[in-house]
Amino acid sequence: MKILTTLLELRSARRTLPGPVGFVPTMGYLHAGHISLVQAARAECASVAASIFVNPTQFGPNEDLARYPRDLPRDLALLEAAGVDLVWTPKVEGMYPSGFQTWVEVEGLTRPLEGGTRPGHFRGVTTVVAKLFNAVGPDKAYFGQKDAQQAAVVRRMTKDLDFPIEIVVCPTLREADGLAMSSRNTFLNPEERQAATVLFLALSAAKSAYDSGEHAAEKLRALVREAVNAEPLARLQYVSCADYDTLEELEAVRGKSLLSMAAYVGKTRLIDNFVIG
């Protein structure tokens, strides 16, 4: 496995990879969810590239950039064991050199949900993903369903900017009690970790209602609110029942839809979603 830091090194090594090339962009501190993306890429592509970069431009001024967990040696060992051929670990000053002033923005899709509560977040995401796509030049790129809005925004950007890349969205991996795997789960103390299962339980309650014939979107949102509000350690930030592609809020579920939420458990902000319809 080649481990590269500079763009020059990356482009030289990229030319030697047989295609198609699958790409898994990450912010590190990897868990089984990340490795499942690598496994999907490995199954479909001749070569697999990954990146590890904690992108500062997608963090707000009061968010957790400084305390975001990092363990590069462990991450590299996991990627090598999973069969990755090339890992790019750029430096911040390499990605955003002095004088940097060009940004990529997707407009409508980034306004609700995460975009509404984290101003500027998606501008940082789309800019860094565009730079990663330009640098790596993959045929396919793999993202997790847990970050459903991010996946929708990246799909839109890829289409709008004519990147010749197929975006593959893979299922959310969960712990045995249903909690979606996330690097931020490490911030939870034992009591908060138990309380965090309320996200999965709340979404499950709404999905069960949908499966039983309840298609009114506001009824489904209300079920999520009720479940989260019953957990003393959790504080709901938003709940949404929206069109899967446009993310426009629905009155009734008539087709593929995204039931999503964000909540604080203690001081840790967690997101989760189910696809219904």
C-alpha positions in Angstrom: 0.0 0.0 0.0 1.4 3.4 -1.0 1.1 6.3 1.5 1.4 9.7 -0.1 1.3 13.2 1.1 1.9 15.6 -1.7 -0.3 16.1 -4.8 2.8 15.5 -7.1 3.4 12.1 -5.4 -0.3 11.2 -5.7 -0.6 12.0 -9.4 2.5 10.0 -10.2 1.3 7.0 -8.2 -2.3 7.3 -9.6 -1.0 6.8 -13.2 0.2 3.3 -12.2 -3.2 2.1 -10.8 -5.1 -0.3 -13.1 -8.7 0.8 -13.6 -11.5 1.1 -12.7 -10.4 3.0 -9.6 -12.7 3.2 -6.6 -12.2 6.0 -4.1 -13.1 6.3 -0.4 -12.7 9.8 1.1 -12.5 9.8 4.9 -11.6 12.1 7.8 -9.9 9.2 9.6 -10.5 7.5 12.9 -11.9 4.7 11.0 -14.5 2.2 12.1 -16.3 -0.7 10.4 -18.6 1.6 8.5 -15.6 3.1 6.6 -14.1 -0.4 6.0 -17.4 -1.5 4.5 -17.0 1.3 1.9 -13.5 0.0 1.1 -14.9 -3.5 0.8 -17.6 -2.3 -1.6 -14.9 -0.6 -3.7 -12.7 -3.6 -3.6 -15.5 -5.8 -4.9 -16.2 -3.5 -7.8 -12.9 -2.0 -8.8 -9.5 -3.1 -9.9 -7.8 -0.6 -7.6 -8.9 1.2 -4.4 -7.6 4.6 -3.3 -8.5 6.3 0.0 -7.9 9.7 1.6 -7.5 10.7 5.2 -8.0 14.4 5.8 -9.7 16.2 8.6 -11.1 19.1 6.6 -11.1 22.3 8.6 -13.4 24.2 6.2 -16.5 22.1 7.0 -16.3 22.8 10.8 -18.0 25.9 12.2 -16.3 28.1 14.8 -17.9 26.4 17.8 -17.6 22.9 16.4 -15.3 20.1 17.4 -12.4 20.4 14.9 -9.7 20.5 17.6 -11.1 17.5 19.5 -12.0 15.5 16.4 -10.4 12.0 17.0 -7.3 11.2 15.1 -5.1 8.0 14.9 -3.3 7.9 11.6 -1.1 4.7 12.3 -4.2 2.7 13.2 -6.1 4.0 10.2 -3.3 3.1 7.8 -3.1 -0.4 9.3 -6.9 -0.9 8.8 -6.8 0.3 5.3 -3.9 -1.9 4.4 -5.6 -4.9 5.9 -8.8 -4.1 3.9 -6.8 -4.1 0.6 -6.4 -0.4 -0.2 -3.7 0.2 -2.8 -3.1 3.9 -2.2 -3.8 6.3 0.6 -3.5 10.1 0.3 -2.9 12.0 3.5 -2.6 15.7 2.4 -1.7 18.5 4.8 -4.0 21.5 5.4 -1.5 23.8 3.9 -1.4 21.6 0.8 -5.1 21.6 0.4 -5.6 25.3 1.3 -2.4 27.1 0.4 -1.9 30.8 1.3 -4.2 33.0 -0.8 -6.8 30.2 -1.4 -10.1 31.8 -2.3 -12.1 29.5 -4.6 -15.1 27.6 -3.3 -17.6 25.1 -4.7 -21.2 25.6 -3.6 -24.4 23.5 -4.2 -27.3 25.9 -3.5 -30.8 24.5 -2.8 -29.8 21.0 -1.4 -27.6 22.5 1.2 -30.1 24.9 2.8 -32.2 22.5 5.0 -31.3 20.0 7.6 -27.5 20.0 8.3 -27.1 23.1 6.1 -29.7 25.0 8.2 -28.0 24.2 11.5 -24.4 24.3 10.4 -23.9 27.4 8.2 -21.0 27.0 5.7 -20.6 23.3 6.4 -21.5 22.1 2.9 -19.4 24.7 1.2 -16.4 23.1 3.0 -17.6 19.6 2.1 -18.2 20.2 -1.6 -15.0 22.2 -2.0 -12.8 19.5 -0.5 -14.6 16.7 -2.3 -14.2 18.5 -5.6 -10.5 18.9 -4.9 -10.2 15.2 -3.9 -12.0 14.1 -7.1 -9.7 16.3 -9.2 -6.6 14.9 -7.5 -7.5 11.2 -7.4 -9.5 11.0 -10.6 -11.5 7.9 -9.6 -14.1 6.1 -11.6 -16.3 5.4 -8.6 -16.5 7.1 -5.2 -18.1 5.6 -2.1 -20.1 7.3 0.6 -22.1 6.1 3.6 -25.9 6.4 3.8 -25.5 7.8 7.4 -24.5 11.1 5.9 -27.5 11.1 3.6 -27.6 14.8 2.9 -23.9 14.9 2.1 -24.3 12.0 -0.3 -27.2 13.9 -2.0 -25.1 17.1 -2.3 -22.1 15.2 -3.7 -24.4 13.5 -6.3 -25.7 16.9 -7.3 -22.3 18.5 -7.5 -20.9 15.5 -9.5 -23.7 15.8 -12.0 -23.7 19.6 -12.3 -19.9 19.8 -12.7 -19.7 16.9 -15.1 -17.3 14.8 -13.0 -17.0 11.4 -14.8 -17.5 9.6 -11.5 -20.2 7.2 -10.3 -21.3 8.0 -6.7 -22.1 4.8 -4.8 -24.0 5.2 -1.5 -23.6 2.2 0.9 -25.8 1.2 3.8 -25.3 2.6 7.3 -23.4 0.2 9.6 -24.8 -0.1 13.1 -23.7 -1.3 16.5 -25.6 -4.3 17.9 -28.0 -2.0 19.7 -28.7 0.0 16.5 -26.6 3.1 17.1 -25.1 4.2 13.8 -21.3 3.9 13.7 -19.6 7.2 13.9 -16.2 8.5 14.9 -18.0 10.9 17.3 -19.4 8.0 19.3 -16.1 8.0 21.1 -17.1 11.3 22.8 -20.0 9.6 24.6 -19.6 8.5 28.3 -21.2 5.1 29.2 -24.5 6.7 30.3 -24.7 8.9 27.1 -23.7 5.9 25.0 -26.8 4.0 26.3 -29.0 7.1 25.8 -27.8 7.5 22.2 -29.7 4.5 21.1 -32.8 6.8 21.2 -32.0 8.0 17.7 -32.3 4.5 16.3 -35.4 3.8 18.4 -37.1 7.0 17.4 -36.5 6.4 13.7 -37.6 2.7 14.1 -40.9 3.8 15.7 -41.6 6.1 12.8 -40.7 3.4 10.2 -42.9 0.9 12.0 -45.8 3.3 11.7 -45.1 3.9 8.0 -44.9 0.1 7.5 -48.3 -0.2 9.2 -49.9 2.3 6.8 -49.1 5.8 8.3 -48.0 8.0 5.4 -48.6 11.4 6.8 -45.2 13.0 7.1 -46.0 15.1 10.1 -47.3 12.1 12.0 -43.9 10.4 11.4 -42.0 13.4 12.5 -44.1 13.6 15.6 -43.3 10.1 16.5 -39.5 10.8 16.3 -39.9 14.0 18.4 -41.9 12.1 21.1 -39.3 9.3 21.4 -36.3 11.7 21.6 -38.0 14.0 24.1 -38.6 11.1 26.4 -34.8 10.6 26.8 -33.5 13.1 29.4 -29.9 13.1 28.0 -31.0 13.8 24.4 -31.9 17.2 22.9 -33.5 17.1 19.4 -32.1 19.6 16.9 -34.3 18.7 13.9 -36.4 15.9 12.4 -37.2 15.7 8.7 -39.3 13.6 6.4 -38.3 14.7 3.0 -38.0 13.7 -0.7 -34.9 11.5 -1.0 -33.3 13.5 -3.9 -34.6 17.0 -3.4 -34.7 17.0 0.4 -38.0 19.0 0.2 -40.2 18.4 3.2 -43.2 16.2 2.5 -46.9 16.3 3.5 -47.2 12.6 2.7 -44.8 9.8 1.8 -45.5 8.7 -1.8 -42.1 7.4 -2.9 -38.5 7.1 -1.9 -38.1 9.4 1.1 -35.6 10.3 3.8 -36.5 10.3 7.5 -33.6 12.0 9.2 -32.7 13.7 12.4 -30.0 15.4 14.5 -29.8 15.4 18.2 -27.3 16.2 21.0 -26.7 13.5 23.5 -24.8 15.3 26.3 -22.5 17.6 24.4 -22.1 15.2 21.4 -24.1 15.9 18.2 -25.2 12.8 16.4 -27.2 12.3 13.1 -29.1 9.3 11.7 -31.6 8.5 9.1 -33.8 5.8 7.5 -34.8 5.5 3.9 -38.5 4.7 3.6 -41.0 4.4 0.7 
